[in-house]
Amino acid sequence: MNSSISSVCVTSVWATGRFRLDLTEPKVMGIVNVTPDSFSDGGAHDDSRSALRHAEQLLAEGAHILDIGGESTRPGAPPVALDEELGRVLPVVREAVKLGVPVSVDTYKPEVMQACLDLGADIINDVWALQRPAKDGRSGVDVVAGHPSCGVSLMHMHLEPQRMQVVPMDGDAVPQVAAFLAQRAQVLREVGVAQD
């Protein structure tokens, strides 16, 4: 009897811009929310100075990666204008890249991705898996393809924060999310982003 085994190539090293992270040991990502309405810290670090102090504290406590975000995606959160998000995130990213660890940027806006990667950020962390378009029509996929050495964290978000819990997903979410993430990873491989 023949049997077929499907395998997925999982790398133990994550290429993230300036760094290569050994994933054989767990890594801690410290969250720096530069927002007044963060669900995780209550907006305690909503200005650049406070956010940078928090980043330094996270590193002192053992974080391996800093993840900087300027727009809350908690349930019910309102969208943030592009200029406002850039104003929150860019000053923090500009200084955080000097701290000697990978810097991740939590955004779904291609314009923010581009600006942060240009400043030296190492990872793009997108709740909509690089699907949202910029005003000029580019996507996050286009931005990442232009910075093929950056790390990428693809996530799944059902609908948007205003409706995600009002209109829940139908059926078993696990296979739907797994298929979605596999498809988005394949899109990245097709534009030349390496598996690692």
C-alpha positions in Angstrom: 0.0 0.0 0.0 1.4 3.4 -1.0 1.1 6.3 1.3 1.9 9.9 0.7 3.4 12.1 3.3 3.2 15.9 2.9 5.8 17.9 4.5 6.4 21.6 4.9 9.9 23.1 4.9 10.3 24.9 8.2 13.5 26.8 8.6 15.2 27.2 12.0 16.7 30.5 11.0 14.5 33.6 10.4 16.2 36.2 8.1 15.1 39.6 9.4 16.8 42.4 7.6 20.0 43.0 9.5 19.7 39.9 11.6 19.4 36.1 11.4 17.4 34.7 14.3 18.0 31.2 15.5 14.5 29.8 16.1 15.7 26.6 17.7 15.2 28.5 21.0 12.1 30.7 21.7 12.4 34.4 21.1 10.5 37.1 23.0 9.0 40.0 21.0 8.5 43.1 23.2 5.5 45.1 22.2 5.8 48.9 21.9 2.4 50.4 21.2 2.7 54.1 20.4 -1.1 54.6 20.7 -3.4 56.2 23.1 -5.8 53.2 23.0 -3.7 50.1 23.2 -5.5 47.1 24.6 -2.3 45.7 26.1 -0.9 48.7 28.0 -3.8 51.2 28.1 -2.0 53.8 26.1 0.9 54.2 28.6 3.5 54.7 25.8 1.7 57.0 23.4 4.6 59.4 22.9 8.1 58.8 21.4 10.0 59.4 24.6 7.9 57.0 26.7 7.8 54.4 23.9 11.6 54.4 23.7 12.0 54.1 27.4 9.6 51.2 27.3 11.6 49.6 24.4 14.8 49.9 26.5 13.0 48.4 29.5 11.8 45.4 27.4 15.3 44.8 26.2 16.7 44.9 29.7 14.0 42.4 30.7 15.1 40.0 28.0 13.2 40.8 24.8 14.9 39.7 21.6 12.8 41.7 19.1 10.9 45.0 19.4 7.6 45.3 17.7 6.5 48.9 17.2 2.9 49.8 16.3 1.0 53.1 15.9 -2.6 51.9 15.3 -4.6 49.7 17.6 -6.4 46.8 16.0 -8.3 45.8 19.2 -12.0 45.0 18.6 -13.9 48.3 18.0 -10.7 50.4 17.4 -11.2 53.2 15.0 -8.8 53.4 12.0 -5.9 55.9 12.2 -5.0 58.3 9.4 -1.8 57.6 7.5 -0.1 60.8 8.6 -1.0 60.2 12.2 0.4 56.7 12.2 3.6 57.9 10.5 4.0 60.6 13.1 3.7 58.1 15.9 5.9 55.3 14.5 8.8 56.9 12.6 10.5 58.8 15.5 10.4 55.5 17.5 11.7 53.3 14.7 14.4 55.9 13.9 15.9 55.4 17.4 15.0 51.8 18.0 17.1 50.6 15.1 20.1 51.8 17.0 19.4 49.4 19.9 21.0 46.3 18.4 18.0 44.1 18.0 15.6 43.4 15.2 12.9 46.0 14.9 9.4 44.9 13.7 6.8 47.3 12.6 3.1 46.4 13.2 1.2 48.0 10.3 -1.0 47.1 7.4 -0.3 50.3 5.5 2.2 49.9 2.7 3.3 53.6 3.1 4.2 53.0 6.7 6.0 49.7 5.8 8.1 51.5 3.2 9.0 54.4 5.4 10.0 52.1 8.3 12.0 49.7 6.1 13.8 52.7 4.6 14.8 53.7 8.2 16.3 50.3 8.8 13.4 48.3 10.3 13.9 44.5 10.0 10.4 43.0 10.1 7.0 43.8 8.8 4.2 42.4 11.0 0.8 42.8 9.2 -2.5 41.8 10.6 -4.0 41.6 7.1 -1.1 39.6 5.6 0.0 42.4 3.1 -3.4 42.7 1.4 -4.3 46.3 2.0 -3.4 48.7 -0.9 -1.6 52.1 -0.6 -3.1 55.2 -2.1 -0.8 54.8 -5.1 -2.0 51.2 -5.7 1.0 49.4 -4.3 0.5 46.6 -1.8 2.5 45.4 1.2 3.6 42.6 -1.1 5.2 45.2 -3.4 6.9 46.9 -0.5 8.3 43.7 0.9 9.4 42.5 -2.5 11.5 45.7 -2.7 13.1 44.8 0.6 13.5 41.0 0.1 15.8 40.6 3.1 13.2 41.9 5.6 11.4 39.4 7.9 7.7 39.0 7.5 5.0 38.1 10.0 1.7 37.3 8.2 -1.4 37.3 10.3 -5.1 36.7 9.7 -7.8 39.2 10.7 -11.5 38.5 10.2 -13.1 41.6 8.7 -11.9 44.8 10.5 -11.9 45.8 14.2 -15.3 47.5 14.0 -17.0 44.3 12.9 -14.7 41.4 13.8 -16.8 40.3 16.8 -20.2 41.4 15.5 -20.0 39.1 12.5 -17.9 36.1 13.6 -16.4 33.6 11.1 -18.6 30.7 10.0 -17.5 27.2 10.6 -14.2 25.9 11.9 -11.8 28.8 11.9 -8.6 26.8 12.0 -8.6 25.3 8.5 -9.8 28.6 7.0 -7.0 30.6 8.7 -4.4 27.9 7.8 -5.4 27.9 4.1 -5.4 31.7 4.1 -1.9 32.0 5.6 -0.5 29.3 3.2 -1.9 31.2 0.3 -0.4 34.5 1.4 3.0 32.9 2.0 2.9 31.4 -1.5 2.2 34.9 -2.9 5.4 36.1 -1.2 7.4 33.2 -2.5 6.2 34.0 -6.0 7.6 37.6 -5.8 11.0 36.3 -4.7 10.8 36.5 -0.9 12.8 33.6 0.5 11.3 30.9 2.7 13.4 32.0 5.6 
